[in-house]
């Protein structure tokens, strides 16, 4: 879904997902309902010297005012929670690319995730600690707010409670939530990062299933959505870390094909012979001494067999391809190709194209690495 940038803090873009704009009115309505007001009023009375009467907030537009203030305050609190993560990351020299507020909360996107367990531990813990400090600030303000301002009293008390809930919920060891990242950090003290991630992801998946089951039986759609998000995110990050581990230490240069090539004036018949001889699904195309692109087996399939003798490689070559530096690591190269949506990329050295690399090259390297490691 589309994200709208609403401002910057510490040069970090703060973005609103369209899903949040749809959900905010619903949340405001829920918070302003009689049942919720009575529930929170009772909790606020436990931390405020005075006494709130829930019936007071059923007069006129007060319930809607509380609902709107509570909904907006919740997501401002979520943004501050994510800024807590960003502040801790900044202390380690890690840049936050953006903070996105969406249906299920907030997400701080870092330019890289630290693999040192101490760094991940403190960055993950910074969010819940920030929420607890924010809860303390709201609770302190609540103590000096007079009873003549009941809406202010209710809003401050609500946000104090909500921030405590936010901190506690995020500390559940449901990877990749904050508690799950703390768990991975602690596991990574005594085992490889990839292994720690797999274990944390399994724990996260168990929590995700529990959330979905409880949400279904309790008819809580938000809990179901949270469970599905955790399961998907945990599985995705676990796979990403495993891929990164398998490709660690490998460069684009070591995977690139630099020898197999055809001239751009050769026929499709000759191209087919090259592909079969090299046992590849792609081959470099040269115009004289210069590499101008890549031709793939899928491009050849678009040509009718009876036209092979009259179709030249020049008509089939793909020239507009992503370009990767030969010394780039294999994992960031794979990420770049995924972002470009390309199956093949050209490999450059000092500005000159020296070869090409395809997804099958990455797959072969990972299979070799996986097969060479002890079980």
URDAFEN-V610973 format. One record per residue. SS is DSSP state (alpha for helix, beta for strand, coil for the rest). BURIAL is + if it has 16 or more other C-alpha atoms within 10 Angstrom, else -. D_LAST is the distance of its C-alpha to the last C-alpha in Angstrom with 1 decimal. Layout:
ss->SS burial->BURIAL d_last->D_LAST
ss->SS burial->BURIAL d_last->D_LAST
This chain:
ss->coil burial->- d_last->41.1
ss->coil burial->- d_last->43.5
ss->beta burial->- d_last->43.6
ss->beta burial->- d_last->46.9
ss->beta burial->- d_last->47.1
ss->beta burial->- d_last->49.6
ss->beta burial->- d_last->49.6
ss->beta burial->- d_last->47.8
ss->beta burial->- d_last->47.1
ss->coil burial->- d_last->46.1
ss->coil burial->- d_last->45.9
ss->beta burial->+ d_last->43.2
ss->beta burial->+ d_last->44.1
ss->beta burial->+ d_last->44.5
ss->beta burial->+ d_last->44.0
ss->beta burial->+ d_last->45.0
ss->beta burial->+ d_last->43.1
ss->alpha burial->- d_last->45.6
ss->alpha burial->- d_last->43.9
ss->alpha burial->+ d_last->45.2
ss->alpha burial->- d_last->48.8
ss->alpha burial->- d_last->48.7
ss->alpha burial->- d_last->47.2
ss->alpha burial->+ d_last->49.5
ss->alpha burial->+ d_last->52.6
ss->alpha burial->- d_last->50.8
ss->alpha burial->+ d_last->49.5
ss->alpha burial->+ d_last->53.0
ss->alpha burial->+ d_last->54.4
ss->alpha burial->+ d_last->52.0
ss->alpha burial->+ d_last->52.7
ss->coil burial->+ d_last->56.4
ss->coil burial->+ d_last->56.6
ss->alpha burial->- d_last->58.6
ss->alpha burial->- d_last->55.8
ss->alpha burial->- d_last->53.6
ss->alpha burial->+ d_last->56.6
ss->alpha burial->+ d_last->57.5
ss->alpha burial->- d_last->53.9
ss->alpha burial->+ d_last->53.6
ss->alpha burial->+ d_last->57.2
ss->alpha burial->- d_last->56.6
ss->alpha burial->- d_last->53.6
ss->alpha burial->+ d_last->55.6
ss->alpha burial->+ d_last->58.4
ss->coil burial->- d_last->56.1
ss->coil burial->+ d_last->55.6
ss->coil burial->+ d_last->59.0
ss->coil burial->- d_last->62.3
ss->coil burial->- d_last->64.2
ss->coil burial->- d_last->63.8
ss->coil burial->+ d_last->62.9
ss->coil burial->- d_last->64.4
ss->alpha burial->+ d_last->62.2
ss->alpha burial->- d_last->65.4
ss->alpha burial->- d_last->66.3
ss->alpha burial->+ d_last->63.6
ss->alpha burial->- d_last->64.8
ss->coil burial->- d_last->67.9
ss->coil burial->- d_last->68.2
ss->coil burial->- d_last->65.3
ss->alpha burial->- d_last->63.7
ss->alpha burial->+ d_last->60.8
ss->alpha burial->+ d_last->59.9
ss->alpha burial->+ d_last->60.4
ss->alpha burial->+ d_last->58.0
ss->alpha burial->+ d_last->55.4
ss->alpha burial->+ d_last->55.6
ss->alpha burial->+ d_last->55.5
ss->alpha burial->+ d_last->52.6
ss->alpha burial->+ d_last->50.5
ss->alpha burial->+ d_last->51.2
ss->alpha burial->+ d_last->50.6
ss->alpha burial->+ d_last->47.3
ss->alpha burial->+ d_last->45.9
ss->alpha burial->- d_last->47.6
ss->alpha burial->+ d_last->45.7
ss->alpha burial->+ d_last->42.4
ss->alpha burial->+ d_last->43.3
ss->alpha burial->+ d_last->44.0
ss->alpha burial->+ d_last->40.7
ss->alpha burial->+ d_last->38.9
ss->alpha burial->+ d_last->41.2
ss->alpha burial->+ d_last->40.0
ss->alpha burial->+ d_last->36.4
ss->alpha burial->+ d_last->38.0
ss->alpha burial->+ d_last->40.1
ss->alpha burial->+ d_last->37.1
ss->alpha burial->+ d_last->35.1
ss->alpha burial->- d_last->38.3
ss->alpha burial->- d_last->38.4
ss->coil burial->- d_last->35.1
ss->coil burial->- d_last->36.5
ss->coil burial->+ d_last->34.5
ss->coil burial->+ d_last->36.8
ss->beta burial->+ d_last->37.0
ss->beta burial->+ d_last->37.7
ss->beta burial->+ d_last->39.2
ss->beta burial->+ d_last->39.6
ss->beta burial->+ d_last->39.9
ss->beta burial->+ d_last->41.6
ss->beta burial->+ d_last->41.0
ss->coil burial->+ d_last->41.3
ss->coil burial->- d_last->38.5
ss->beta burial->+ d_last->39.3
ss->beta burial->+ d_last->38.4
ss->beta burial->+ d_last->35.7
ss->beta burial->+ d_last->35.7
ss->beta burial->+ d_last->33.9
ss->beta burial->+ d_last->32.8
ss->coil burial->- d_last->32.6
ss->coil burial->- d_last->29.2
ss->coil burial->- d_last->27.1
ss->coil burial->+ d_last->26.6
ss->coil burial->- d_last->23.2
ss->coil burial->- d_last->24.8
ss->alpha burial->+ d_last->24.6
ss->alpha burial->- d_last->28.3
ss->alpha burial->+ d_last->29.5
ss->alpha burial->+ d_last->27.8
ss->alpha burial->+ d_last->28.9
ss->alpha burial->+ d_last->32.5
ss->alpha burial->+ d_last->32.7
ss->alpha burial->+ d_last->31.3
ss->alpha burial->+ d_last->33.7
ss->alpha burial->+ d_last->36.7
ss->alpha burial->+ d_last->37.2
ss->alpha burial->+ d_last->37.7
ss->alpha burial->+ d_last->39.7
ss->alpha burial->+ d_last->41.9
ss->alpha burial->+ d_last->42.5
ss->alpha burial->+ d_last->43.6
ss->alpha burial->+ d_last->45.9
ss->alpha burial->+ d_last->47.4
ss->alpha burial->+ d_last->47.9
ss->alpha burial->+ d_last->49.7
ss->alpha burial->- d_last->51.9
ss->alpha burial->+ d_last->52.9
ss->alpha burial->+ d_last->53.6
ss->alpha burial->+ d_last->55.7
ss->alpha burial->- d_last->57.7
ss->alpha burial->+ d_last->58.1
ss->alpha burial->- d_last->59.9
ss->coil burial->- d_last->62.7
ss->coil burial->+ d_last->63.1
ss->coil burial->- d_last->66.4
ss->coil burial->- d_last->66.8
ss->coil burial->- d_last->69.1
ss->coil burial->- d_last->66.0
ss->alpha burial->+ d_last->64.1
ss->alpha burial->+ d_last->62.0
ss->alpha burial->+ d_last->60.8
ss->alpha burial->+ d_last->60.1
ss->alpha burial->+ d_last->58.1
ss->alpha burial->+ d_last->56.1
ss->alpha burial->+ d_last->55.3
ss->alpha burial->+ d_last->54.3
ss->alpha burial->+ d_last->52.2
ss->alpha burial->+ d_last->50.3
ss->alpha burial->+ d_last->49.8
ss->alpha burial->+ d_last->48.3
ss->alpha burial->+ d_last->46.2
ss->alpha burial->+ d_last->44.7
ss->alpha burial->+ d_last->43.7
ss->alpha burial->+ d_last->42.0
ss->alpha burial->+ d_last->40.3
ss->alpha burial->+ d_last->38.9
ss->alpha burial->+ d_last->37.8
ss->alpha burial->- d_last->36.3
ss->alpha burial->+ d_last->34.3
ss->coil burial->+ d_last->32.8
ss->coil burial->+ d_last->31.1
ss->coil burial->+ d_last->27.3
ss->coil burial->+ d_last->27.0
ss->coil burial->+ d_last->25.0
ss->coil burial->+ d_last->26.3
ss->coil burial->+ d_last->29.5
ss->alpha burial->+ d_last->30.6
ss->alpha burial->+ d_last->29.3
ss->alpha burial->+ d_last->25.9
ss->alpha burial->+ d_last->25.8
ss->alpha burial->+ d_last->27.0
ss->alpha burial->+ d_last->24.2
ss->alpha burial->+ d_last->21.6
ss->alpha burial->+ d_last->23.6
ss->alpha burial->+ d_last->23.5
ss->alpha burial->+ d_last->19.8
ss->coil burial->+ d_last->19.3
ss->coil burial->- d_last->21.3
ss->coil burial->- d_last->18.5
ss->coil burial->- d_last->15.2
ss->coil burial->- d_last->14.3
ss->alpha burial->+ d_last->16.7
ss->alpha burial->+ d_last->14.3
ss->alpha burial->+ d_last->12.6
ss->alpha burial->+ d_last->16.2
ss->alpha burial->+ d_last->17.4
ss->alpha burial->+ d_last->15.1
ss->alpha burial->+ d_last->16.3
ss->alpha burial->+ d_last->19.8
ss->alpha burial->+ d_last->19.8
ss->alpha burial->+ d_last->19.0
ss->alpha burial->+ d_last->21.8
ss->alpha burial->+ d_last->24.0
ss->alpha burial->+ d_last->23.5
ss->alpha burial->+ d_last->24.6
ss->alpha burial->+ d_last->27.7
ss->alpha burial->+ d_last->28.3
ss->alpha burial->+ d_last->28.5
ss->alpha burial->- d_last->30.8
ss->alpha burial->+ d_last->33.0
ss->alpha burial->+ d_last->33.4
ss->alpha burial->+ d_last->34.3
ss->alpha burial->- d_last->36.7
ss->alpha burial->+ d_last->38.2
ss->alpha burial->- d_last->38.9
ss->alpha burial->- d_last->40.6
ss->coil burial->- d_last->42.5
ss->coil burial->- d_last->43.4
ss->coil burial->- d_last->42.1
ss->alpha burial->- d_last->41.1
ss->alpha burial->- d_last->40.1
ss->alpha burial->+ d_last->37.5
ss->alpha burial->+ d_last->36.1
ss->alpha burial->+ d_last->35.9
ss->alpha burial->+ d_last->34.3
ss->alpha burial->+ d_last->31.6
ss->alpha burial->+ d_last->31.0
ss->alpha burial->- d_last->30.9
ss->alpha burial->+ d_last->28.4
ss->alpha burial->+ d_last->26.0
ss->alpha burial->+ d_last->26.5
ss->alpha burial->+ d_last->26.2
ss->alpha burial->+ d_last->23.2
ss->alpha burial->+ d_last->21.3
ss->alpha burial->- d_last->22.7
ss->alpha burial->+ d_last->21.9
ss->alpha burial->+ d_last->18.3
ss->alpha burial->+ d_last->17.9
ss->alpha burial->+ d_last->20.0
ss->alpha burial->+ d_last->18.0
ss->alpha burial->+ d_last->14.7
ss->alpha burial->+ d_last->16.9
ss->alpha burial->+ d_last->18.4
ss->alpha burial->+ d_last->15.3
ss->alpha burial->+ d_last->14.2
ss->coil burial->+ d_last->17.8
ss->coil burial->- d_last->18.4
ss->coil burial->- d_last->20.5
ss->coil burial->+ d_last->21.3
ss->beta burial->+ d_last->25.0
ss->alpha burial->+ d_last->27.0
ss->alpha burial->+ d_last->28.6
ss->alpha burial->- d_last->25.4
ss->alpha burial->+ d_last->24.8
ss->coil burial->+ d_last->28.5
ss->beta burial->+ d_last->30.3
ss->coil burial->+ d_last->33.5
ss->coil burial->- d_last->34.9
ss->coil burial->+ d_last->35.1
ss->beta burial->+ d_last->38.4
ss->beta burial->+ d_last->41.5
ss->beta burial->+ d_last->45.1
ss->coil burial->+ d_last->46.4
ss->coil burial->- d_last->49.3
ss->coil burial->+ d_last->47.3
ss->beta burial->+ d_last->47.4
ss->alpha burial->+ d_last->44.9
ss->alpha burial->+ d_last->45.0
ss->alpha burial->- d_last->43.8
ss->alpha burial->+ d_last->41.1
ss->alpha burial->+ d_last->39.7
ss->alpha burial->- d_last->39.6
ss->alpha burial->+ d_last->37.8
ss->alpha burial->+ d_last->35.1
ss->alpha burial->- d_last->34.6
ss->alpha burial->- d_last->34.6
ss->alpha burial->- d_last->32.1
ss->coil burial->- d_last->29.9
ss->coil burial->+ d_last->30.0
ss->coil burial->+ d_last->31.4
ss->beta burial->+ d_last->33.2
ss->beta burial->+ d_last->35.3
ss->beta burial->+ d_last->37.3
ss->beta burial->+ d_last->41.1
ss->beta burial->+ d_last->43.6
ss->beta burial->- d_last->47.2
ss->coil burial->- d_last->48.4
ss->coil burial->- d_last->46.1
ss->beta burial->- d_last->44.9
ss->beta burial->+ d_last->41.8
ss->beta burial->+ d_last->43.2
ss->beta burial->+ d_last->40.4
ss->beta burial->+ d_last->37.9
ss->beta burial->+ d_last->38.5
ss->beta burial->+ d_last->36.0
ss->alpha burial->+ d_last->35.8
ss->alpha burial->- d_last->36.7
ss->alpha burial->- d_last->39.9
ss->alpha burial->+ d_last->40.7
ss->alpha burial->- d_last->40.3
ss->coil burial->- d_last->43.2
ss->coil burial->- d_last->45.5
ss->coil burial->- d_last->47.3
ss->alpha burial->- d_last->46.7
ss->alpha burial->- d_last->50.4
ss->alpha burial->- d_last->50.4
ss->coil burial->+ d_last->47.8
ss->coil burial->- d_last->50.5
ss->coil burial->- d_last->52.4
ss->coil burial->+ d_last->49.6
ss->beta burial->+ d_last->48.5
ss->alpha burial->+ d_last->45.2
ss->alpha burial->+ d_last->47.3
ss->alpha burial->- d_last->47.8
ss->coil burial->+ d_last->44.1
ss->coil burial->+ d_last->42.6
ss->beta burial->+ d_last->41.1
ss->coil burial->- d_last->42.4
ss->coil burial->- d_last->41.8
ss->coil burial->+ d_last->38.1
ss->beta burial->+ d_last->36.3
ss->beta burial->+ d_last->36.2
ss->beta burial->+ d_last->33.4
ss->beta burial->+ d_last->33.7
ss->coil burial->+ d_last->31.8
ss->coil burial->- d_last->30.5
ss->coil burial->- d_last->29.2
ss->beta burial->+ d_last->25.6
ss->alpha burial->+ d_last->23.6
ss->alpha burial->+ d_last->22.9
ss->alpha burial->- d_last->26.6
ss->alpha burial->+ d_last->27.6
ss->alpha burial->+ d_last->25.7
ss->alpha burial->- d_last->27.3
ss->alpha burial->+ d_last->30.7
ss->alpha burial->+ d_last->30.3
ss->alpha burial->- d_last->29.5
ss->alpha burial->- d_last->32.5
ss->alpha burial->- d_last->34.7
ss->coil burial->- d_last->33.5
ss->coil burial->- d_last->33.1
ss->coil burial->+ d_last->30.8
ss->beta burial->+ d_last->31.8
ss->beta burial->+ d_last->33.0
ss->beta burial->+ d_last->35.0
ss->beta burial->+ d_last->33.9
ss->beta burial->+ d_last->36.6
ss->beta burial->- d_last->37.3
ss->coil burial->- d_last->40.5
ss->coil burial->- d_last->41.7
ss->beta burial->- d_last->41.4
ss->beta burial->+ d_last->39.0
ss->beta burial->+ d_last->36.9
ss->beta burial->+ d_last->34.5
ss->beta burial->+ d_last->32.6
ss->beta burial->+ d_last->29.2
ss->beta burial->+ d_last->28.0
ss->alpha burial->- d_last->25.4
ss->alpha burial->- d_last->23.9
ss->alpha burial->+ d_last->23.4
ss->alpha burial->+ d_last->21.3
ss->alpha burial->- d_last->19.3
ss->alpha burial->- d_last->18.7
ss->alpha burial->+ d_last->17.6
ss->alpha burial->+ d_last->15.0
ss->alpha burial->- d_last->13.7
ss->alpha burial->- d_last->13.6
ss->alpha burial->- d_last->11.9
ss->alpha burial->- d_last->9.2
ss->alpha burial->- d_last->8.8
ss->alpha burial->- d_last->9.1
ss->coil burial->- d_last->6.4
ss->coil burial->- d_last->3.8
ss->coil burial->- d_last->0.0
